[in-house]
Amino acid sequence: MGFGETFKALADPVRRRILTLLKGGRLSAGEIGSHFPVTGATISYHLSILKKADLIRESRQKTYIYYELNASVVEELLLWLSELKGETPNENHPGT
């Protein structure tokens, strides 16, 4: 994972809010867009940045594209941040 792309994606408050929305489960672009006072093109741009950072995944179902949080990348980022703070993996992840 490239942390540069990840941090670029996380730098924007709209993208952070999209990730928070996706924490509740997969959503279509229209469902995501309904939470923001921006155009569909703007939502598509933000989704593209999040996909490039591998923070979200997309899947097609009939004529809809659904987006969901890529939890493995989020976990990897959290692990790195924990290590940066000087915590060992066992402190945050019992059983590891």
N, C-alpha and C positions, 0 to 999 in steps of 0.2 A: 504494500500500500504506500502511495506517495502522500506523506503528511502535508506537503505543500498544497496539493489539491484539496485535501480534507480541510485544512485550516482556511483556505480561500472560501470554500463552501460554507463553513461555519461562521465566517465573518459577517454574513448578512443576516439581519434579524428576520427577514421574511423566510429565508431558507431554514433558519432554526425553528421557526414556528411550523413550517411544513413538516419537519422531522418530528416535532411534538405531536402534530395531528396524526402522522403515520404510526406513532407509537400505539395508537388505539386500534390499528388494523389497516388493511389495504384500502386505498381510495382511488377513484378516477381523477383525472386532471380537473374535470368540472366540479367534482365534490371538493377538491382542494381549493380551487379558485373561488368557490362560494364563500370562503372565509376571508377573502381579501378584496379591497377596492381597487383592483388592477385588472388589466386586460388578460385575455387568455394567452396572448403571445408572451406577456411578462411571466405568467405562471410557467409556460413552457420553457422559457429561458432559465428560470430558477430550477426547474426539474432537470434540465440538461446539465447544469452545473453540479447538482447533487448526484446525478448518475455518473458523471465524469469522475467524481470523487469516490464513487462506489459506495456512497452512503445509502442509496436507495436502489431498488430493482424494479423493473417493469415486467408485466406479463400481459398478454393479449387474451381477451375473451370476447369472442364475436367481434363487434365493432368498437369495443372499449379497450382502453389501455389502463391497467391498474398499477398503482405504485405502492411499494411496501418498503419498510425500513430494512436495511441490511444489517442485522444485529451483529454479525461476526466482525464487521469493520468497526462498529461502535465499541464492541468488547475489546478489540485490539487497541483502539485509541485509549480507552479507559485503563487498560493494563499498562500501556506506555506512560500515561500520566501518573499512575500509581508508582511506577518504578522511578520516574523523575522526582517524585516527592520523597523517595527513599523508602517506600514501603515494599515489603516482599510480597510475592504473589499469595502466599499463605495467609497474610493478614486480611486480604480482601476476598479471597476465594478459598474458603475452607475445603479441604479435600484435594487441593492441588499441590 
